[in-house]
Amino acid sequence: MSRYSYCGILVTGLPVDGTQSLLDEVFERRMLTVGDVDVEVRRNPDARNGEAPSNDFVRWPVQIEVEPVSQGGEASMVETVSRILEALWGARGQAVAACDFEGELPWSGGIGLLEAPTHA
């Protein structure tokens, strides 16, 4: 198993169906199999209902699982996850990737955005 064999992305600020629709537009497909990579959007079972979003991203309400279905898929994981993150941020959602290759992603997978100082 390589470091590119799985990536989870946690999202807040967008509902599950809105996240699914956004990714359908980005990848121009209804079923999210992007090349050799499967993408599944669902409600995060670890989400805390009714709580305001915080930096505790493992509790954010939307979970996206990204998994390669072949070695070719492993080779495209960084590009695919980067496109997903950038689309989510562009739609004003917050998203953080949890994977072994976060350092190869924009903003270190999103954690860099959470740690960046905010400007009033």
N, C-alpha and C positions, 0 to 999 in steps of 0.2 A: 504494500500500500504506500503510495507516495504522498507527499505533503499537499498535492493538488487533488486529492480524492474526495474532498468534501468542503463546502463552505456554507455556513448559515448566515443570513442577513436578518437583523431585527429592525423593525420599522415602527415609527410612530408619526402621527400627523396625517396619515392616510389610512382609510379603512381597507379591509382585505379586498373587497370587490374593486375599489379604486386602484389599489396596487396591482391587481390582476389586469385591469383594463389598461393601465399605463404600460405594463410590460408587454401586453398584447400589441400595443401600438409600436413600442420600441423594436420588437422583434418581428412584427408583422405576421403573427401567427396566433391562432386560438389556443392550441395545445402547446405548451411551452417546452418544446424540445428544440434546443438551439444547436444545430450541428450534432455533435456527440455529447451534448450536455443536457440533462433534464433539470427543469426549474419548476418547483412546486411552491405555490403561495397558499398560505393557510393562516388560520387564527393561531396565535402562540398559546399552547396549553399552559405555559407558565406565566401568562399575563395576569396582572392584578386588575380586576374589574373595578371601575369607578375611581381609580387613582389618577391624579394628574401625571402627565409624562414627566419623567425625571431622567437623569443620566444613568439610571439603572437599566440599561438597554436590554438586559436579559429578560426583563419583565414587560417590554414593549408589546403591543397587541398583535402585530403582524410578524409572521416568520416566513422567510423565503429560504428554501433548501435548494442548493445548487450542487448537483453531482454529475460527474462524467460517466458516460456509459461505455467509454473505450479509452485507450491511450491517447487517441487524437483529442478526445474531450479534455483529458488532463492538460494537454498542451494549450488549450484555449481557455482554461479556467480564469486566468488573470484578466484577459480581455473581456470575457463574458460578465464576470462579477463587476468589473470596472464600469461597463456599460449600464448594468442594473443600478449600481450606486449613483452614477451621475444622473440617470433618469429620475430616480427618487429624489435626489437633492434638487434637481431642476423643477420638480413639481412641489417644492417646498416641504417635502417630507424629511424626517430625520431617519438616517439609516446607518447602522454599524455592522460590518462584517466580522464574523468570528470564524477564523480559519488559520491554518498554519502559514499562509502566505500574505497576511495582512500588510506587511512591510512593502509588498510589491504593488499595492493598490493605492489609488488616490487618497490623500489624507489618512494614510495608514489604515485604510478600511473604514474611515469615518470617525474613528476614535480621536483623530487629530482635530476634527471639527468640534467635538464635545469639549476638548481641552483648550480650544482657542478662546482668547478673551473676547467677550461680546462688546460691541460699541453701542452706546445709547444714541 
